[in-house]
Every structure is written in C-alpha cells, then in structure tokens.
Amino acid sequence: MSTDINGPDDEDVTPPVNISLSLGESGDVWVARDKDTGVASQGQTREAALENLDEAVAGYHGAGESP
C-alpha cells in the first residue's frame, strides 16, 4: 500500500487514515473509502484501490494533477 502521495515539491497532504476496504458487489474490484472525507476509489487489487484512494484524497485536498 502506498501512502506516499507527496512529490518533492508538493504541499504536505495527510494521506487517508480512517478507511474501509471491501470487495465490490461484482466481486471483481476492490473499493477503498476514506471515512473522513467520503472519497472512494477502486482497483483490480487491494493495493491498486489503496493507491488510487491516496491519489483521490490528495486531489480532494487540492494536491495532485488535473485529470
């Protein structure tokens, strides 16, 4: 699981801490949800879902790149 969402020039953004991780209803994707912000993301593996959640929460806080 990656929680390193900051690049060398990024502001200090706190990664998600209070999360839920579950297998999606279809059974083929993992869903990660940050309980503090309500931001959710998914991935084919648990690790991918958590990495995607890190990126999504960073975007929620104004960091990261535009889509």
C-alpha positions in Angstrom: 0.0 0.0 0.0 1.3 3.4 -0.9 0.7 6.4 1.3 3.5 8.4 -0.3 1.2 10.9 -2.2 3.6 13.8 -2.0 6.2 14.6 -4.6 9.3 16.6 -3.7 7.5 19.9 -4.5 4.0 19.1 -3.2 2.5 20.6 -0.1 2.2 18.3 2.9 -1.1 16.4 2.4 -2.2 13.9 5.0 -3.0 10.5 3.5 -6.2 8.7 4.3 -6.1 7.2 7.8 -9.7 6.1 8.6 -10.6 3.8 5.6 -12.7 0.9 4.7 -11.6 -1.7 2.1 -14.1 -4.2 0.6 -14.6 -6.3 -2.4 -17.1 -4.7 -4.7 -20.6 -6.2 -5.3 -19.5 -7.7 -8.6 -16.6 -9.4 -6.9 -14.0 -8.3 -9.4 -12.8 -4.9 -8.0 -11.8 -3.7 -4.6 -13.3 -0.5 -3.2 -11.4 1.8 -0.8 -13.2 4.6 1.0 -11.8 7.3 3.2 -14.4 7.6 6.0 -13.3 11.2 7.0 -13.8 12.8 3.5 -16.2 10.3 1.9 -13.9 10.0 -1.1 -13.9 6.5 -2.6 -11.8 4.8 -5.3 -11.4 1.3 -6.7 -8.8 -1.0 -8.2 -8.3 -4.5 -9.5 -6.3 -5.3 -6.4 -6.4 -4.1 -2.8 -3.1 -2.3 -3.4 -4.3 -0.6 -6.5 -7.5 0.5 -4.7 -5.5 2.0 -1.9 -3.0 3.7 -4.2 -6.0 5.2 -6.2 -7.6 6.3 -2.9 -4.3 8.1 -1.9 -4.4 10.0 -5.2 -8.1 10.8 -5.0 -7.8 12.1 -1.4 -4.8 14.2 -2.4 -7.0 15.7 -5.2 -9.8 16.3 -2.7 -7.3 18.4 -0.6 -6.2 20.3 -3.7 -2.9 18.5 -4.4 -2.1 16.4 -7.5 -2.6 16.9 -11.2 -5.8 17.9 -13.1 -7.4 15.0 -14.9 
